Amino acid sequence: MTEDVQKHSVHTLVFRSLKRTHDMFVSDQAKQIAIDDESHKVKLGVKLKSDYEAVLHMPVLKECKDRVPGSIHISQSYPQPDNPEYLITGTHAYPSAPGVALTADTTVHRNPSEAGIHSMALALPPSQVRIDANRTAASVADIRRHAGAAHSTAMSLLEGGATRNSALMRKAPTMPKPQWHPPWKLFRVISGHLGWVRSIAVEPGNQWFVTGSADRTIKIWDLASGKLKLSLTGHISTVRGVAVSNRSPYLFSCGEDKQVKCWDLEYNKVIRHYHGHLSAVYDLDLHPTIDVLVTCSRDASARVWDIRTKANVHTLTGHTNTVATVKCQESEPQIITGSHDSTIRLWDLIAGKTRATLTNHKKSVRSVVLHPRQYTFASGSADNIKQWKFPDGNFIQNLSGHNAIINTLAVNSDGVLVSGADNGTIHMWDWRTGYNFQRIHAAVQPGSLDSESGIFACLFDKSESRLITAEADKTIKVYKEDDTATEESHPVNWKPEILKRKRF
């Protein structure tokens, strides 16, 4: 007579099978795997040989031998099975504690006795004792540097305790005293545009400068007198960027009409168009040494153009929002872009690929400026201004305090950084220390609303004695340094306060 087999679902059977397997093989799953002594020893030995070989075996005279004048004598010896002539002393930059073995074979690691310390103090000249007591074993490289001298290796035994104390005693970093800069004052107001003035460029000879405006015109002004020399029409929307070539008599402009134009200044006519952008073109820059033009756009790309052939050499894609600013330089990375996606990208011009992406800003990056002498740059955003180091974009410091949407940055060779914001304020900073030495809020043109005070662009002329700003009240303002100011009349209001710099 056959028994009825109880039928279970597949799910139940699989679950039971899993449970049986689990109970059989993983009964001790909570326990740690026992360390194999032999393999642990081998691992430590390999690490010692590879990392600390230079300081592993230091010759130290034994007590039974005659003392050499100036040599160091430590009264207690340390067990070393392989070669009794040698001691293992300080095989790590920071000895963790007395009595802890640091090598594969050593089992005891004691501190030197008082007699040993005393004899060491007698053997060394007083100044050397002081120097050695103050020095901390900062790195293995530091130990290697002093590996030849017996006294430094013996001192490394004593330095374990001193390291912690000196770290507590170390002074917090303070801001160095900023360089004094004379304050800037309003020198001239130039009016003539019928819309917001969005961009400025100064020609290499410093005779005239160009502005582009929301009235769709490009105007050329005499720098010395502020008189209008020429108006160029051709764009059908706001002119967002202008640049003057220092290699040829060309002026380049770009605008919200997606157009990028090359003007021949001998004929004052457009001679080339660069077609390709799918949306408004917000900024452009010329490469200082090769005939290349770089533009950036609301279509989230930057494009590299061959000036002569009008060919689109590269399309630099990667930003996820409007690319608001672009800068070129001679050395790598040759192109820097800032975007509304709050990132800055450093580009390899030859490959047309991103070299580094800087994600420290929290808000749109609308402006980037390169220092004329140092291998550094600054970026401006609504959260703060940040300074960076080329070529990899290492962060230097934050310049906080300009609490507005920063549209433009400019810097001169004296280390004066200028930031211009949407609310019409201009802040002047000392580049090296980040000290904000002046704040300007220029009055709007008579007849304009106060809400029309906004700085869209600012630039130093080639002599760096004039600062030109393009503003929302349809004017161009020129500032110059106050010649009558002295360090006594306008002192630096600076206290060496402890730095509260952010790490990013």
C-alpha positions in Angstrom: 0.0 0.0 0.0 1.6 3.3 -1.1 1.8 6.2 1.2 0.5 9.6 0.1 3.4 12.0 -0.4 2.7 15.4 1.0 3.0 17.9 -1.8 4.7 21.2 -1.1 5.1 24.2 -3.4 8.3 24.7 -5.2 8.9 27.8 -3.1 8.7 25.8 0.2 11.0 23.1 -1.1 13.6 25.6 -2.3 13.5 27.5 0.9 14.0 24.2 2.9 16.9 23.3 0.7 18.5 26.7 1.3 18.0 26.4 5.0 19.6 23.0 5.1 22.6 24.2 3.0 22.9 27.2 5.3 22.9 25.2 8.5 25.5 22.8 7.1 28.0 25.2 5.7 27.6 28.5 7.5 27.1 27.3 11.1 30.0 29.6 12.3 29.2 32.5 10.1 29.4 35.0 13.0 33.0 34.0 13.8 36.0 35.8 12.3 38.3 33.7 10.2 41.4 32.8 12.3 44.5 34.6 11.2 47.2 32.3 9.9 50.4 33.2 11.8 52.7 32.2 9.0 50.9 34.2 6.3 50.6 37.2 8.7 54.3 37.0 9.4 55.1 36.9 5.6 52.8 39.9 5.0 54.4 42.0 7.7 57.9 41.0 6.5 57.1 42.1 2.9 55.6 45.4 4.1 58.6 46.1 6.2 61.0 45.3 3.4 59.1 47.4 0.8 58.2 50.4 3.0 60.8 50.7 5.7 63.9 48.9 4.3 66.0 52.1 4.6 65.4 52.4 8.3 65.0 48.7 9.3 68.5 47.9 10.5 70.4 50.7 12.1 73.8 50.0 13.6 74.0 50.8 17.3 77.1 50.1 19.4 76.8 47.3 22.0 77.5 48.1 25.7 80.5 45.8 25.9 82.4 47.7 23.2 84.4 50.8 23.9 82.4 54.0 23.6 83.4 56.3 20.7 83.4 60.0 21.7 80.1 61.6 20.5 78.4 58.3 20.0 75.1 57.5 21.7 74.7 54.7 24.3 71.3 53.2 25.2 71.4 51.0 28.2 68.7 48.5 27.4 69.1 46.3 24.4 66.3 45.0 22.2 66.0 41.4 21.1 66.8 40.8 17.4 67.1 37.2 16.6 68.8 37.4 13.2 71.8 39.6 13.8 72.7 40.6 17.4 74.9 43.5 16.1 71.8 45.4 15.0 68.7 46.8 16.7 65.3 47.6 15.1 64.7 51.1 16.3 61.7 53.1 15.1 60.5 51.2 12.0 57.4 53.4 11.8 56.9 57.2 11.5 54.7 57.2 14.7 55.5 54.4 17.2 52.0 53.6 18.4 52.9 52.9 22.1 55.6 51.5 24.3 55.5 47.7 24.3 53.9 47.3 20.9 55.9 45.3 18.4 56.3 46.9 15.0 58.1 44.2 13.1 57.4 40.6 12.0 59.9 39.1 14.5 60.1 41.6 17.4 58.1 40.7 20.4 59.2 43.3 23.0 59.6 47.0 22.3 60.5 49.0 25.4 61.3 52.7 25.9 65.0 53.5 26.7 65.9 53.8 30.4 66.6 57.1 32.1 70.3 56.3 32.1 70.2 55.9 28.3 68.4 59.2 27.9 70.9 61.0 30.2 73.9 59.6 28.3 72.3 60.7 25.0 71.8 64.2 26.4 75.5 64.4 27.4 76.7 63.0 24.1 74.9 65.6 22.0 75.6 69.3 21.9 72.9 71.3 23.7 71.6 73.0 20.5 71.3 69.7 18.8 69.4 68.2 21.7 66.9 71.1 21.5 66.6 70.7 17.7 66.1 67.0 17.9 63.6 67.3 20.7 61.5 69.7 18.7 61.6 67.7 15.5 58.8 65.2 15.0 59.0 62.2 12.8 56.6 63.5 10.2 57.1 60.9 7.6 59.1 57.9 6.5 60.9 60.2 4.1 61.9 62.3 7.1 63.4 59.2 8.8 65.2 58.3 5.6 66.7 61.7 5.4 68.4 61.3 8.8 69.0 57.5 8.4 72.8 58.0 8.3 73.1 59.6 11.7 72.8 57.3 14.7 71.5 60.0 17.0 68.4 60.7 14.9 67.5 57.0 14.9 67.8 56.8 18.6 65.8 59.9 19.0 63.0 58.4 17.0 62.3 56.2 20.0 61.8 59.2 22.2 59.7 61.2 19.6 56.6 59.0 19.9 55.4 60.9 22.9 56.6 64.3 21.7 54.6 64.0 18.4 51.2 64.2 20.1 52.2 67.1 22.3 53.6 69.2 19.5 50.5 68.6 17.5 48.5 70.1 20.3 50.9 73.0 20.7 50.9 73.9 17.0 49.6 77.4 16.3 46.4 77.6 14.3 47.0 79.2 10.9 46.4 82.9 10.7 45.7 85.1 7.7 48.9 86.9 6.6 48.7 90.7 6.5 47.2 91.8 3.2 49.1 94.0 0.8 47.8 97.6 0.9 46.0 98.7 -2.3 44.8 102.2 -2.9 41.0 102.5 -3.1 39.3 103.0 -6.5 37.0 105.9 -7.3 34.6 106.7 -10.1 36.4 108.6 -12.8 34.0 108.8 -15.8 30.5 107.7 -16.8 30.0 107.1 -20.5 26.5 106.8 -21.9 25.3 106.1 -25.4 23.9 102.6 -25.5 20.1 102.2 -25.5 20.1 98.9 -23.7 21.9 97.0 -21.0 25.7 96.9 -21.7 26.7 93.2 -21.6 30.3 92.9 -22.6 33.6 94.8 -22.9 37.0 94.3 -24.6 40.1 96.5 -24.7 42.3 96.6 -27.8 45.9 95.5 -27.4 47.3 99.1 -28.1 45.1 100.5 -25.2 43.7 103.3 -27.5 40.1 102.2 -27.6 37.7 99.7 -26.1 34.6 97.9 -27.4 31.2 97.3 -25.8 28.3 95.0 -26.8 24.8 95.8 -25.7 21.2 94.6 -25.5 20.4 97.3 -28.1 22.0 94.9 -30.6 24.9 97.3 -31.4 28.6 97.1 -30.9 30.2 100.5 -30.0 33.9 101.4 -30.1 34.9 104.2 -27.6 38.1 106.2 -27.2 39.7 105.1 -24.0 41.3 108.5 -23.1 38.4 110.8 -23.8 35.4 108.4 -23.5 34.1 109.6 -26.9 32.2 107.3 -29.3 34.3 106.4 -32.3 32.1 103.9 -34.2 28.9 101.8 -34.0 28.6 98.4 -35.7 25.2 96.9 -36.4 24.5 93.4 -37.6 23.4 91.3 -34.7 19.6 90.8 -34.4 19.6 90.2 -30.6 21.7 91.1 -27.5 25.4 91.1 -28.0 26.8 89.0 -25.1 30.5 88.8 -25.9 33.2 90.8 -27.7 36.9 90.1 -28.1 39.7 92.0 -30.0 42.5 89.9 -31.5 46.1 90.8 -30.7 47.3 88.9 -33.8 45.2 90.4 -36.5 42.9 93.5 -37.0 39.8 91.5 -36.2 37.0 92.0 -33.7 34.8 89.0 -32.7 31.3 89.2 -31.3 28.6 86.7 -30.2 25.0 87.1 -29.2 21.7 85.7 -28.3 20.9 85.4 -32.0 23.2 82.2 -32.0 25.6 84.1 -34.3 29.3 84.4 -33.9 30.8 87.1 -36.2 34.3 88.2 -37.2 34.6 91.9 -38.1 37.5 93.3 -40.1 38.3 96.6 -38.4 40.0 98.0 -41.6 36.6 97.9 -43.4 34.3 97.7 -40.4 32.4 94.9 -42.0 31.6 91.3 -41.1 33.9 89.0 -43.0 33.1 85.6 -41.4 30.3 83.8 -39.6 30.8 80.8 -37.4 27.7 78.6 -37.6 27.0 75.7 -35.3 25.5 76.7 -31.9 21.9 75.7 -31.3 21.1 78.4 -28.9 22.2 81.8 -27.6 26.0 82.3 -27.5 27.0 83.7 -24.1 30.7 84.3 -24.2 33.8 83.9 -26.4 37.6 84.1 -26.0 40.6 84.0 -28.3 43.6 81.8 -27.8 46.7 83.9 -27.1 49.1 82.1 -29.4 47.1 80.2 -32.0 44.4 81.3 -34.4 41.6 79.6 -32.5 38.3 81.1 -31.2 36.3 79.4 -28.4 32.6 80.2 -27.8 30.2 78.9 -25.2 26.4 78.7 -25.4 23.1 78.0 -23.8 23.1 74.7 -25.7 25.4 73.4 -22.9 28.4 73.2 -25.2 31.6 75.1 -26.0 32.9 75.1 -29.5 36.4 75.6 -30.8 36.7 77.3 -34.2 39.5 77.7 -36.7 39.4 81.5 -37.2 40.6 81.4 -40.8 38.7 78.4 -42.2 35.6 78.8 -40.0 35.8 75.0 -39.2 34.3 73.7 -36.0 37.5 72.0 -34.7 35.9 70.6 -31.5 32.6 70.6 -29.8 33.3 70.4 -26.0 30.3 68.6 -24.5 29.9 67.5 -20.9 28.1 70.4 -19.1 24.5 69.7 -18.4 23.3 73.4 -18.5 24.2 76.7 -20.0 27.9 77.3 -20.4 28.2 80.9 -19.2 31.9 81.7 -19.4 35.0 80.5 -21.3 38.6 81.4 -21.0 41.7 80.4 -23.0 45.4 80.4 -22.0 48.7 79.4 -23.5 49.6 76.5 -21.1 47.6 73.4 -20.3 44.7 73.2 -19.6 44.2 75.7 -22.5 40.4 76.1 -22.1 38.4 76.7 -18.9 34.6 76.8 -18.9 32.1 77.7 -16.1 28.5 76.7 -16.3 25.0 77.1 -14.8 25.3 73.4 -13.8 27.6 74.8 -11.0 30.7 73.0 -12.3 34.0 74.3 -13.9 35.7 72.2 -16.5 39.3 72.3 -17.6 39.7 71.0 -21.2 42.5 69.5 -23.2 42.4 71.5 -26.4 44.2 68.9 -28.5 42.0 66.0 -27.6 38.8 68.0 -27.1 38.1 66.2 -23.8 37.6 67.2 -20.2 40.8 67.1 -18.2 39.2 67.9 -14.8 35.8 68.8 -13.5 35.5 71.0 -10.4 32.3 70.5 -8.5 32.9 72.7 -5.4 30.4 75.5 -6.3 26.8 75.1 -5.2 25.4 77.7 -7.6 25.8 78.7 -11.2 29.4 79.7 -12.2 28.9 82.8 -14.3 32.5 84.1 -14.4 36.0 82.8 -14.5 39.2 84.9 -14.5 42.9 83.9 -15.0 45.6 85.6 -13.0 47.9 87.5 -15.5 51.1 86.4 -13.7 50.4 83.4 -11.5 49.4 79.9 -12.7 46.1 80.3 -10.9 42.5 81.4 -11.6 39.3 82.4 -9.8 35.6 81.5 -10.4 32.6 83.5 -9.2 29.2 82.2 -8.2 26.3 83.2 -6.0 27.7 81.2 -3.1 31.2 82.7 -3.1 34.4 83.3 -5.1 36.9 80.4 -5.2 40.6 80.5 -6.2 42.2 77.5 -7.9 45.6 76.3 -8.9 46.5 75.0 -12.4 46.9 72.6 -14.0 44.6 70.2 -12.0 42.3 72.8 -10.4 43.5 72.3 -6.8 41.4 74.4 -4.5 43.3 77.4 -2.8 40.7 79.4 -0.8 37.2 80.9 -0.6 36.6 84.6 -0.9 33.3 85.0 1.0 31.2 88.1 1.6 30.0 89.2 -1.8 26.4 87.9 -1.2 24.9 88.4 -4.6 24.9 86.8 -8.1 28.4 87.5 -9.3 28.4 88.2 -13.1 32.0 89.2 -13.7 35.5 89.0 -12.3 38.7 90.9 -13.2 42.2 90.8 -11.8 45.3 92.8 -12.4 49.0 92.2 -11.9 49.1 94.0 -8.5 46.8 91.3 -7.2 43.5 93.3 -7.1 40.6 91.1 -7.8 37.3 92.8 -8.7 33.9 91.1 -8.5 30.8 92.7 -10.0 27.3 91.6 -9.1 23.7 91.7 -10.3 22.7 94.1 -7.5 25.2 96.8 -8.7 27.9 96.2 -6.0 31.6 95.9 -6.8 33.9 94.3 -4.3 37.7 94.7 -4.4 39.8 91.9 -3.0 43.5 91.3 -2.2 44.3 88.2 -4.4 46.8 86.6 -2.1 45.0 86.8 1.3 41.3 87.1 0.1 41.0 90.4 2.1 38.0 92.5 0.9 39.5 96.0 1.0 36.8 98.0 -0.7 33.1 97.9 -1.6 31.5 100.2 -4.2 27.8 100.7 -5.0 27.8 103.2 -7.8 24.7 105.4 -8.2 22.6 104.6 -11.3 22.3 107.0 -14.2 19.7 109.8 -13.5 16.3 108.6 -14.9 17.1 104.9 -14.2 15.4 102.8 -11.5 17.5 101.7 -8.6 16.7 98.1 -9.6 18.6 98.8 -12.8 21.9 98.8 -11.0 23.7 95.7 -12.1 27.3 95.0 -13.2 27.4 92.7 -16.3 31.1 92.9 -17.2 34.2 94.5 -15.8 37.8 94.7 -17.2 41.1 96.4 -16.5 42.6 98.3 -19.4 46.1 97.2 -20.7 47.9 99.7 -18.4 45.8 98.3 -15.4 45.3 101.8 -14.2 41.6 102.0 -15.3 38.7 99.7 -14.4 35.9 99.7 -17.0 32.4 98.3 -16.0 29.4 97.6 -18.1 26.1 98.2 -16.3 22.4 97.6 -16.4 21.6 101.4 -16.3 22.9 101.5 -20.0 26.2 103.2 -19.0 29.8 102.3 -19.0 31.7 103.5 -15.9 35.4 104.0 -15.6 37.2 103.8 -12.3 40.7 104.8 -11.4 42.9 104.5 -8.3 42.7 107.3 -5.8 46.1 109.1 -6.1 45.7 111.0 -2.9 45.1 107.9 -0.7 47.9 106.7 1.5 48.3 103.8 3.9 47.6 106.2 6.8 44.5 107.7 5.3 43.0 104.4 4.3 44.5 101.8 6.7 44.1 98.1 6.2 41.4 97.1 8.7 42.9 93.7 9.3 43.2 91.4 12.3 45.3 88.3 12.2 42.3 86.2 13.0 42.3 82.4 12.9 41.4 81.3 9.4 37.9 79.9 9.0 38.5 78.7 5.5 36.3 75.9 4.1 38.1 72.8 2.9 36.3 72.9 -0.4 
